[in-house]
């Protein structure tokens, strides 16, 4: 049995469990799957909901871009210098340890309600992961390969591209694996509490009018978008990896 059919079976089992829970537990908490999926279909064909979903999606992509273009160079630099790594590691750990709700309070004071707060909070939440994973990747580089490159006087740009960045591709994948799901979660929470627009704000609106199926349907949309985002980025990384290998 291939993975596709196994996935279908898993979805069927999930919906069956969902239906049982909806019958056992109060429907004001867990609505029936049929009702939720019907509403989900309506949302998918609603231009307003699609626009709302896009408002969240571009924030997620912006956060991932910032995390990669800032976190990786910083991690590469710290990985190459034990002195600077020891100096800045406490600061990185401090940023990582600060609760999201604390960052949220600070950015609301600074910028109020709007798109900046969710983006900034998600960026700060994911930046330490990007930096520390990159540092770990640098520390795991093949030192013999580096010595050989220096011995044969390989240009520095070639060493950076083929050895450092080429060897870091698995760690880049690891960064994105962790960051994609977390980015969606943090952005949604931040939108729910401080965002001017997006799925998080729409979920808040559904909660305020006691539309439980609406909350569930919007949550499923966020889950589907997260899965699509992950697949698209992994596809891009596979193509990049193959081109890197050929080069």
N, C-alpha and C positions, 0 to 999 in steps of 0.2 A: 504494500500500500504506500503510494507516494505521499509527499508532505502536503500536497494540495488537499487530498481527501482527508488526511488526518486533521488539517486545519478546519475543514468543513464540519467534521465530526465534533471537534472541540467547540465550534460555534453553536452547533445544535445542542450539545450538552449544557453549555452556558445558558442558552435561552430557556431550556427546560428547567434548570435550577432557578433561574430568574422567575419563571412562571409559578413554580412551587412556592417560592418566597413571597411572591405577590399575593398568593391565596392565603398563606399563613399569617403574614404580617399585614398590618394596616396599610391599605392602598394609598393613604395620604403620605406614606413614607416610600413605599416601593410600588409604583404603578405597574399595570400589566404590560408585558412586552409588546403586544399588538398595538396598544394605545400609544406607547412611546415611539415605536417604529413608524407608525402612521404619521405622527407629528414630526419625526425625523425626516421623513420623505417630503413633507410640506416645507420644512426649513431648507432642505437642500435645493428646492426649486424656488425659494423666496429670494428675490434680489436684495431685500433689506438684510436678511440674515447672512447672505454671501458677502455683502459689503462689511458687515460686522465681523465676520470671520477673517476677512482680509485685513481689517484693522489690527487684529491680534497677530495674524501670520507675519506681516511685515515687521512687526516689533520683534518677533522670535528670530527671524532671519537677520535683522540688524544686530541683535544681541550675539548670535552665533558668530557673525562676521567680526564684531568687535573683540569677542573673546579670543578668536583665533589670531587676528592680526596684531593684537596687543599682548595676549598671554603667551603665545609661542615665542616671539622674540625675547620677551623678558625671561621666560623659562630657559631659553637657549643661552642667554647671557649668564644667568645665575648658575646654570649647569656647568658652564666653563670656568666659573670662578668660585671656589669654595669659600673664599673670604666674603664676597658679596652675598653669597647664599646664606652663610651664617648670620650676616648682618640683617638681611631682609626677611628671613624665614619667620621670625616672631611676628612681623607686621602682616605677612601673608596669612599666618595662622589666626591672627586676631580678626582680620577681615572675614575669614572663613567661619569663625565662631560667633560673629555677631548675628543675632536672630533677624529674620526678614522683617518682622514687625518693627524692630528698632530702626532699620534702614528706612522703612516706610514712613515712620513718624518724622524722621529728619528730612526726607525729600519732600514731604507734604509741606513742612515749614518753609523749605527753600523754594519750591516750584509750584505748590498747590496741586490742583487736579489737572491731569493731562497725560500725554504720552511719555513725557520725560521720566516720570516716576517709575512706571513699570520697566522701562528699558534700563534705567540706571540700577534699579534694585536687582534685576536679573543678571545684569553684567557683573555687579559686585559679588553676587552669589556664586557665579560660575568661574570668575577669573582665577581664584586660587586653584581650582581643579585643573585648569589649562596650564597654569604656571608649574605646579608641582608635578603633573604628569610629564610635561616636557623636560623638566629637570631630571626626572627618573629615566626618561629615554636617553638623555645625554650621558648620564652616569653608566648606562648599559651599552654604550657604543663599544665596538671592537677596537681596543687600543692598538692592537697589532696592525690593523688596517690603517689606522691613522699614522702610525710610525712608517709604514711602507709608503704611504702617500707622500709624506715629508721626505723620505729617503730618495724617492724618484722625482722630487720637486714638482709634484702635481700642483697646478695653480690653486690659489686659495678659493676662488669662486667655484672651481670644480669640486674641491673638497666639501665646501658648504652644500652644494647642490646634490652631489652623488652619495656622499658619505653621511653627512649630518642629516639633511632633510630626507634623503632616501631611507636611512635607517629609522627615522622618526615616523614614517608613515603608519606603522602599526599603533604608535602612541597617539597620532592624530586621530585615527579611527576610534581609539579608546576615549579620547577627549570628547569627540562628537557623540559617541554612544551614550555617555553619561550626560552630556550637556543638552541634547535635543529634548529628552523627556523632562528634564529639570527646567529648561527654559520655558516650555509650555506651562508647566505647573506654576512657576513663579510669576510669569507674566499674567496668567489668569487670576491668581490671588491678588496681585498688585492692582490689576484692573478692577477687580471686585471691590477693593477698598479705596482706590485712589484714581483709577483710570477714567479718562473722559469718555472713552468709547472702546468697543471691543467685546469679545465673547464674555469676559468676566463681568463687564457692566450689564450685559444682557441677562446673564445668569442672576445677577443681583435684582434686576427688574422682575424676572420670573419669580424669584423668592418673595418679593414684596407683594405680588399679586396672588401668592399661594398657588402658583402653577407648577406643581411637582413634576408632571410629565414633561413640561417645558424645560425644567432644569435638567432632567435626565437626557432629553433629546439634545440639548446644547452640549452637555457633557460628552455624549457620543460623537458629536461633530468635532469637538476638541480632540478626542481620542483618535478619530479617523485622520484628522489633519496631522497629528503627531506621527502617526504611522507612515503617512504619505511623505512627510518631511524626512523621516529617517530613511525610507527607501530611496528617495531621490538623492540624498546626500551620499549614501553608501554606494549608489550606482556611479555617481561622479567620482568618488574616491577609488573605486575599482578601475575605472577608465584611466584615472590619473596614475594609479599604480602600474597598470600595464604599459602605459606610455613611458613611464619612468624606467621600467625594466628594459624596454626596447631601446631607449636612449642609452 
